[in-house]
Amino acid sequence: MSSGRWRVVLWDDDTNTPATVAFVLHRVVGLPLGTALDLPHEVDARGVAEVGRYDDLEDAELTAARMQVFGLHSGVVPE
């Protein structure tokens, strides 16, 4: 998932806690625990963070949708 034409990104919001974001990234999206724990801090500091890169648009959209179900502000952007 490290290279691809589609990037799944997560934007900062004032609603979700870092713990909620880390839970969704690890348990729902499948990111390694360390990455899932680090990304909420990156999102908070920078306003946005990359969750993953995908070759297939459908896979990228599915990942973004899984996060959106839990109220995270995610989306798909082209490389």
MARMI-607234 format. One record per residue: residue in one letter; z, y, x of N, C-alpha, C, CB in turn. Coordinates in steps of 0.001 Angstrom, whole numbers, padded with zeros to 6 digits, always signed. Glycine has a CB too. Layout:
BEGIN
AZYXZYXZYXZYX...
//
This chain:
BEGIN
M+000000-001185+000819+000000+000000+000000+000000+001251+000864+001194-000003-000933S-000117+001168+002157-000019+002334+003020-001300+003149+003079+000360+001908+004394S-002447+002573+002770-003684+003340+002783-004365+003197+001439-004619+002880+003924G-005175+004174+001087-005881+004083-000176-006449+005419-000579-004970+003562-001256R-007261+005365-001606-007941+006563-002066-007140+007347-003099-009272+006195-002638W-006105+006751-003667-005301+007380-004710-003845+007439-004269-005435+006614-006048R-003255+008600-004409-001844+008772-004038-001008+008921-005305-001653+010012-003105V+000104+008202-005352+001078+008383-006421+002152+009300-005865+001680+007004-006921V+002391+010393-006574+003369+011369-006116+004467+011540-007147+002698+012713-005826L+005602+011993-006666+006772+012247-007498+007170+013694-007284+007955+011271-007158W+007275+014457-008388+007677+015850-008313+009147+016006-008649+006830+016700-009245D+009744+017024-008092+011150+017333-008322+011361+017780-009769+011633+018423-007343D+012519+017463-010291+012909+017951-011613+014419+018190-011604+012501+016933-012745D+014893+018851-012617+016322+019160-012714+017062+018188-013622+016515+020575-013222T+016394+017134-014043+016970+016206-015012+017512+014933-014368+015938+015845-016045N+016732+014313-013500+017089+013006-012947+017945+013138-011693+015833+012208-012631T+018948+012278-011604+019811+012258-010429+019136+011470-009306+021193+011647-010772P+019533+011717-008062+018990+010918-006962+019216+009416-007167+019618+011355-005645A+020339+009045-007752+020620+007624-007995+019626+007028-008988+022054+007441-008516T+019306+007766-010039+018326+007290-011025+016959+007132-010387+018241+008256-012219V+016554+008129-009610+015256+008079-008950+015198+006886-007994+014980+009396-008191A+016241+006697-007197+016276+005579-006249+016219+004235-006979+017543+005653-005380F+016937+004121-008085+016912+002886-008875+015493+002575-009347+017861+002999-010084V+014828+003562-009932+013477+003351-010451+012523+002998-009315+012979+004604-011199L+012616+003715-008205+011714+003450-007092+011913+002045-006520+011916+004490-005999H+013154+001597-006466+013428+000275-005888+013187-000852-006893+014868+000213-005383R+013821-000776-008042+013788-001891-008987+012527-001933-009848+014988-001824-009878V+011974-000791-010171+010823-000752-011067+009511-000695-010279+010926+000454-012011V+009453+000161-009264+008231+000322-008482+008150-000715-007366+008157+001733-007894G+009312-001144-006843+009324-002173-005812+009359-001658-004384+008146-003025-005975L+009731-000393-004199+009853+000125-002837+011062-000491-002145+009967+001663-002846P+011011-000635-000831+012187-001115-000096+013380-000190-000353+011886-001201+001427L+014573-000725-000326+015775+000032-000670+015927+001298+000177+017003-000846-000503G+015710+001197+001470+015856+002364+002342+014903+003484+001954+015620+001971+003790T+013668+003135+001670+012674+004126+001247+013059+004726-000099+011272+003490+001164A+013504+003870-001007+013899+004333-002340+015089+005286-002272+014238+003142-003236L+015981+005083-001324+017132+005968-001172+016770+007281-000475+018226+005262-000395D+015756+007256+000389+015347+008460+001123+014454+009388+000304+014625+008065+002388L+013597+008838-000527+012619+009659-001249+013234+010712-002169+011735+008772-002057P+014315+010443-002891+014886+011510-003730+015292+012743-002925+016094+010982-004483H+015756+012553-001717+016141+013689-000879+014907+014457-000409+016963+013211+000332E+013831+013725-000106+012576+014377+000276+012013+015181-000889+011547+013335+000747V+012050+014612-002079+011559+015305-003267+012385+016568-003504+011611+014376-004510D+013685+016473-003345+014564+017616-003558+014286+018722-002541+016029+017180-003478A+014037+018341-001304+013822+019318-000236+012417+019936-000280+014050+018659+001116R+011413+019116-000573+010018+019582-000493+009387+019873-001850+009186+018558+000222G+009995+019374-002915+009438+019564-004250+008521+018446-004700+008698+020844-004300V+008046+017633-003738+007150+016526-004049+007211+015519-002908+005690+017026-004277A+006983+014260-003227+006929+013211-002203+005913+012163-002633+008338+012563-001976E+005301+011556-001644+004350+010480-001911+005103+009167-002072+003300+010371-000775V+004815+008477-003161+005435+007183-003437+004593+006057-002858+005624+006982-004949G+003274+006189-002915+002400+005156-002382+000948+005558-002465+002613+003859-003114R+000107+004758-001787-001347+004959-001807-001999+003670-002282-001891+005376-000394Y-003029+003831-003083-003689+002680-003695-005200+002818-003583-003273+002533-005169D-005877+001696-003417-007334+001683-003434-007858+001706-004865-007866+000452-002693D-007102+001139-005778-007530+001001-007162-006816+002038-008036-007253-000433-007676L-007581+002832-008770-007008+003861-009637-006085+003264-010691-008116+004654-010313E-006446+002125-011259-005605+001494-012275-004224+001148-011740-006276+000243-012803D-004159+000621-010518-002868+000287-009914-002029+001544-009707-003071-000442-008573A-002670+002619-009266-001955+003875-009057-001427+004414-010383-002871+004914-008383E-002248+004386-011405-001826+004884-012715-000709+004039-013309-003009+004918-013671L-000754+002738-013085+000299+001854-013578+001630+002185-012909-000073+000381-013331T+001608+002416-011608+002836+002773-010891+003390+004095-011405+002576+002861-009375A+002536+005094-011573+002981+006388-012089+003545+006240-013498+001822+007400-012084A+002900+005436-014325+003363+005231-015698+004720+004539-015733+002343+004412-016484R+004953+003604-014841+006256+002926-014786+007373+003924-014500+006248+001819-013709M+007093+004881-013643+008099+005907-013337+008276+006856-014518+007700+006700-012075Q+007178+007191-015189+007242+008118-016310+008051+007566-017474+005851+008457-016775V+008024+006252-017656+008820+005623-018712+010299+005946-018538+008607+004100-018714F+010743+006101-017303+012135+006408-017004+012380+007915-016876+012554+005708-015724G+011379+008724-017223+011542+010164-017229+011255+010862-015914+012896+010480-017637L+010732+010138-014939+010387+010762-013662+009046+011484-013794+010330+009701-012523H+008909+012573-013073+007691+013379-013117+006755+012901-012011+008013+014904-012961S+005915+011960-012360+005004+011359-011378+003570+011523-011840+005330+009863-011159G+002665+011334-010892+001255+011433-011226+000408+010845-010130+000861+012872-011477V-000897+010823-010377-001876+010274-009440-002789+011411-008997-002700+009100-010088V-002969+011512-007684-003877+012518-007141-004831+011827-006170-003090+013675-006433P-006071+012310-006098-007019+011696-005155-006651+012024-003727-008448+012160-005440E-007053+011139-002826-006805+011335-001387-007554+012524-000900-007200+010105-000575
//
